[in-house]
């Protein structure tokens, strides 16, 4: 029995309408946003996109983020990282390419920073109430602190890159909070590159990668570096960037107070205690965000003087905001000045510090 002509016509109209909606061009830029890793993500694309292309890209971005989360989260009991932390000491465990890559970056920064960055710090992060272990926000007792401090150290994780395996030689909790978000930022950027997207900005909770330009006038992406204010978000500097990543580590967002003293979420692996110095934030520019993320954490732990000395030694592009009484001052590394140029650095109001750093 043949379908009525009117029904066939209706189906054709609906099919064409669906095709038309998918092919509808969207106004540029297109932004995708949501929550992930206990923070947020924003992906802004300046390339021309249709409705259908945008929908497919958003699905791919979410799949990429969820894959990293499923591998490296300590808040997911059956994640790859959780399984590694529960594995028997001394036994080699096969790991994915991505987890091995992140562990290798972590070990490299740990060695170069002489332990200021250390992913085996998970037990201490939990003890100070900033990790996945549910604990009240309070200063831990000295005995428990000493016990957890005794076992940590980046030498407690051994990597076999050729066989894609790793093992824990002591009962440490590997916490990738200082590098995994940067790695996820890199993975989203790599996905967009594979899809042929040329102009975009990926922002995962302040870890960023910029590619190309933000508009048809070939303007660079403009990234705000926050002032260290507890009560509001306010850009202290706006950096014009393209084809580079940026990660910032600061002590003015996640902390608790006890008896009038502030305890930062950034723990010094060498002392087992929250950092306590004048450095308020560190921003690092690097081709890869996982490296920028890890370096920003390491320099934040070291403080302004030792951190800047290491930044110079490693030729890192670094902007520091350092507390000075009731205000603050900024310092930049020679590589930062070389990247932006002296004229642009002067426009940003960073010239005096840049000159001091270059001496």
N, C-alpha and C positions, 0 to 999 in steps of 0.2 A: 504493500500500500504506500503510495507516494505521500510525502508531507505536503500540506497546503502551501501554496506559493507565498502566502503572507507570513507563515512561520519561517520559511527559508529566508525571506527578506529580513525578518527581525534578527535571525541569527547572524546574517551577514553584517547588518548594521552594528550589532554588539561586538562582533569580531573586529570590525574596522575601528570602532570606538576605542576598543582595548589597545589596538596597535597604535592609534593616534595618541593615546595618553602616554604610552611608553616612549614614543618618539618626540614628545613635547619638550622643547629646549627649556632649560631652567636658567633663571637669572644667576649671574656670576657675582660673587663666589657662592659655592654651595658648602654648607657646614653640616657635619654630623657630630653629635655629642651624646654623652651618656655617662654612666658610672662604671668603674672597673678598678680593681686593686684597692678598694677602700677610698678611692679618689675619683677623678673625672677624666674623661677624654674628650678632646675636640679635634676634629680633622677638617680643615678648611681647604677647599680645592678651587683654584682659579681657572682651570681648564674649562672649556665649554662642555656641558653635560646635558644629556637628555634625562627624562624621568627614569627610564629603564636603566640607563647606565649608572645613575646615581644610586638606585636601589640595589643593583648588583654590587657596586663598590661598598656600600654600607654593610651588606651581608659579609663581604670578604674581610672588611676591617674588623667586624665583631668576631668572626671566626678566628682571625689571627690573634686578637687579644685574649679570647677564651682559651686558645691553645697554650699560650704562654702562662696564663693563670693556672690551667690544669697541670702544667709541668712544674712551676716554680713557687706556687703559693704554699705557705705554712698553715693557712686557714682551711685548706682542703685536705682531709685526712688521707685520701688515696692519691694525692698528687705525686708526681715523680720525686720531687724533693722530699716530701714527707716519708715516702718509702725509703729513700736513701738514708735519712736520719734515723730510721728505725732498723736499718740493716745491721747485722752482726759486725762488731769491730774487727778489723783486719781482713775482712772478706771483700774481694773485688766485686763491684756491682756494675752491670752494663747500663750505660746511660745514653740518652739521645744526643745527637750532634749539638743541639742548641744548649742543653744543660752543660755539656762538656765545654762548649765555647764560653759560656758565662763563668764557669768555674775557672777556666784558664785565664780569662781577663782578671778575675778577682785575685788569683794567685800572683799574677804579674804586678798588679798595683800594690798588693800586700808586701811583696818583696821590695819594690822600689820605694815604698813609704816606710819600710822597716816596721811593719805591723800596725801602722796607724789605720789602715784599712784591713779588716779581717772578717770574713764571712762566717767563721766559727763562733761568732759572738752571740749566737742565738740564745744561749742559756742566760747570758747577762741581760740581753734586751728583755727577755721574759721576766727576769728577776726585778728589773726596774719598771715593770708594768707597761711596757711599750710593745710587747709582742703578742703572739697568739695564745700564750698561757694566761688564763684568766687570774689576775691578781689585783688586789687593791692598790691604788696609786699611793705608795708610801716608800720611805727609805728602807731598804732591806737591812737585815741584821748582818753584822760584820762576819760572823762565822759562815753563813750561807754564801755571802759574797766571795769570801776567800776560797771556798770550795769550788765555786763555778769558775772563778778566775784561774784557778790552778790548771784546769784541763784545756782551756782555750788556747789557740795559736794556729796560724795558718799551716804550720807543718803537720797538723793533725789530719789533713786531707791530702791524699796522694792521688795523682792523676796519671793515667796511662793513655795518652792521646791516641797512639796508634791502634789500640784495641777498643777505644771508646768505653773506658771503664774507670772507676774511681773507688777509693775506699777510705773509711775513717779509721784512723789508728788509735784514737781516743774517743770517749763518749761525748762528742761535741754535737751541738745543734747548728747546722749550717743555715744561716739566714741570709737570703739574697736581697733583702730590702734596700740595700745601697747600690744595686746594680740591675735588678730584674726589670724595673720600670724603664730604665734606659734601654735595655735589650728589647723590650716590647715596642718601644718607640722606633728602634731600628727595624724591627720586623714589619711594622705597619708601613714604614717608608719603603722597605724592600718590596712589599706587596704592591704598593702604588706604582713603583718603578716598573714592575713586571707588567702592570696593566697599562703602561704607556702614559701615565699621568706625569706631567712635567712641572706643574706649578702648584705647590701645596705647602701647608703648614700642619704638622702633627704636634699636638700638645697633650701629653699624658701627665696630668698633675704637676705641670711646670717643667717637665722634661720635653724638649722641643727639637724638631728637625724642620728646617726650611729648605725648600727646593724652588728654583726659578724665581718668579716674581708674583706679587700679590694682585696686580691688575694689568690692564692693557697698556698702561703708560710705563711699564717696566720698572715700577717702584719696588724696592726691596721690602721684605716682610719686616715689620717693626715690633720688637719684642721688649716689653717692659721688665726691668729688674726692680723688684720691690724695695722700698724703704723698710727697715726693720721695725715696723710698728705692730704692737700687739692688738690694737683695737680696730684697725681698718687696713685695707689693701690699697696701696698707693705707689705708683711707679716713681722710682727715684731717677732712673735712667732709662732711655728708650734706645735700644740698639738696632740699627738697620742691618739685617743679615740675609744671606741667601747661600744655598748649597753648603750648609754647615749645621751642626747640632749644638744645643746649649743645655746644660743642666745646672741647677742651683741647689745648694744645700744651705739651710739656715736653721737658727735655733729659736726663732720667735713665733712659731706656730704650734708646735707639738711639745708640751712640757707640763709639769705639774709643780705646785708650790707646797712646801711644808715648812712651818716655823719661819715664814718670811723669806725662805730661800727657794730659788727657782732651780728645777732639775730638768735639763734638756733631754729630748729623746735621743740625741746623738751621744753614744757611749764610746769612751776611749777604751779600745781593747787592751791597752797596756796597763791601765789602772783599774779597769772594771767599773769606772764611775762616769757619770755624765760630764761632758766637757764644761770647763769653767774658765773662760778667758774672754777677751774683748772682741773676738771675731764674731760678727753677727751673721754674715752670709758669704758664700763663695759661689761665683758663677764661672763655669769652665766651658769654653768653646772647643769643639773637637769634631773631626769628621764622623765619628761614631758616638752615639749617645750612651751606650753602655760604658765606654771608656770615660766619657765626660761625667757620667753619674758617679762612677767609682772614684774618680779623681776628686770630684767636688766633696765627697764624703771624707776622703783621706785628708785633704787640705783643711777641711772644717775641724777635724779632730786635732790637727797639728797646731792650729792657731795662726795668727797673722804673720809673725816673723818666721817661724820654722816652715809654715806653709808656703810663704812667698819664696823662701830660699829653695824649696823643693820644686816649685813651679818654674823658677828660673833654670834650675838644673835639668829639668825634664822638658824645657822649652814649651811650657803650657800657656795657652791664652787664658788669662785669669783676671777677673775683677773681684776684688774683696771690698766688703763694707765693714768697717771696724768702728765699734763704739768708742766715743771720745766724750766722757762726761755725760751730759744730757743729750748730746747729739751724736754725730758719727762722721767719719771721713772715709774716702774711698782710695783704694790703691790698685794699680794694675801692673801686670807683668810686662816685660819688654816684648814678648811675643804678641800680647794683646795690642800694644801700640803698633807693632809692625803690621798686624793684620788689618787694623782699621785705618792706619795712617795717622801721622801726628796732627794734621789739620782736623780730622773728624774727632779724634780724641779730645782736642782742645774744645771743639764745639760741644762735646758732651760734658765739659767741665772737669775733665780728668787730667788735664795737662800737668798740673803741679806734681801729682802723685806719679804720673808716668815718667816725668823727668827724674824723680827721686829713685824710682825703681830701676831706671836704666843706668844709674851711676855705678 
